[in-house]
Amino acid sequence: MVLDDRQKIGVLLTGFGIFFTFFGVLLFFDRGLLAIGNILFLSGVCFGLGWRKTMNFFFQKRKLRGSICFLFGLFLVLIGWAFFGIIVEGFGFINLFGDFFPIAFAFLRRLPIIGNIFNLPGVKY
């Protein structure tokens, strides 16, 4: 699979967004890091998929509840209610990207070191 430059930038921005969000949670819900992480994540998705595909993804009828929760959680983080924003955002994230989790776990099972961990008897998805 060959990515063009715009998609490579999208993957990089999405990765940085996940890193900043994770680091913001580790630092007791630092709202600055969480806000930067959310903005980087959304801009990375827009760069990776394209503007039109991103809008089509977020505003599908069956994913509308997840989109509203995710964007409302982003709003809560931006106005300073980081703890409640992350909870609402996490619920929206699970509703939006829940269909992607089995694909991600199947990919992780094929990786050399991580695959051994995901193939243990107690770890199943």
C-alpha positions in Angstrom: 0.0 0.0 0.0 1.5 3.2 -1.1 0.6 6.5 0.6 0.9 9.9 -1.0 2.5 12.8 0.9 -0.9 14.1 2.2 -1.7 10.7 3.7 1.7 10.4 5.3 1.2 13.8 6.9 -2.2 12.6 8.1 -0.7 9.5 9.7 2.0 11.6 11.4 -0.6 14.1 12.7 -2.9 11.3 13.9 0.0 9.6 15.7 1.0 12.9 17.4 -2.6 13.5 18.4 -2.8 10.1 20.0 0.5 10.7 21.8 -0.5 14.1 23.1 -3.9 12.8 24.3 -2.3 9.9 26.1 0.4 12.1 27.6 -2.3 14.6 28.7 -4.2 11.8 30.5 -1.0 10.6 32.2 -0.4 14.1 33.5 -3.8 14.2 35.3 -5.9 15.5 32.5 -3.8 18.4 31.4 -6.2 20.4 29.3 -3.6 22.0 27.1 -2.1 18.7 26.0 -5.5 17.1 25.6 -6.7 20.0 23.4 -3.5 19.8 21.3 -4.0 16.1 21.0 -7.6 16.4 19.9 -6.8 19.0 17.3 -3.9 17.0 15.9 -6.0 13.9 15.8 -8.8 15.5 13.9 -6.5 17.3 11.5 -4.7 14.0 10.9 -7.9 12.2 10.1 -8.8 15.0 7.7 -5.4 14.9 6.0 -5.4 11.1 5.9 -8.8 10.6 4.5 -9.5 13.9 2.8 -12.1 16.5 3.8 -15.1 15.0 2.0 -14.5 11.4 3.2 -14.0 12.7 6.7 -17.3 14.5 6.6 -19.0 11.4 5.2 -17.5 9.2 7.9 -18.4 11.5 10.8 -21.9 12.3 9.7 -23.2 8.9 8.6 -26.6 8.2 10.0 -25.6 5.2 12.0 -22.5 7.0 13.5 -24.2 10.3 14.3 -24.4 9.5 18.0 -20.7 8.8 18.2 -19.9 11.9 16.2 -22.0 14.1 18.5 -20.4 12.6 21.6 -16.9 12.9 20.2 -17.3 16.5 19.1 -19.1 17.5 22.3 -16.2 15.9 24.3 -13.7 17.9 22.2 -15.7 21.0 23.1 -15.7 20.2 26.8 -11.9 19.7 26.7 -11.4 23.0 24.9 -13.4 25.0 27.4 -11.5 23.4 30.3 -13.6 20.5 31.6 -10.9 17.9 30.6 -12.1 15.0 32.8 -15.7 15.0 31.6 -14.6 15.8 28.1 -12.4 12.8 27.8 -15.1 10.5 29.2 -17.6 11.8 26.7 -15.0 11.7 23.9 -14.0 8.2 24.7 -17.7 7.0 24.4 -17.9 8.8 21.1 -14.6 7.3 19.9 -15.8 3.8 20.7 -19.0 4.4 18.9 -17.2 5.9 15.9 -14.3 3.5 15.5 -15.7 0.3 17.1 -16.0 -1.4 13.7 -12.3 -0.9 13.2 -11.1 -2.7 16.4 -11.3 -6.3 15.0 -9.3 -5.3 12.0 -6.6 -3.6 14.1 -6.4 -6.7 16.4 -6.0 -9.0 13.4 -3.2 -6.8 12.2 -1.5 -6.7 15.6 -1.7 -10.6 15.8 0.6 -10.7 12.7 3.3 -8.6 14.1 6.4 -10.4 15.4 6.6 -9.6 19.2 3.1 -8.1 19.8 1.5 -11.0 17.9 2.7 -13.5 20.5 1.0 -11.5 23.2 -2.3 -11.2 21.3 -2.2 -15.0 20.5 -2.1 -16.0 24.2 -5.1 -18.1 25.3 -6.6 -15.4 27.6 -6.4 -12.6 25.0 -9.2 -12.8 22.5 -11.3 -10.3 20.7 
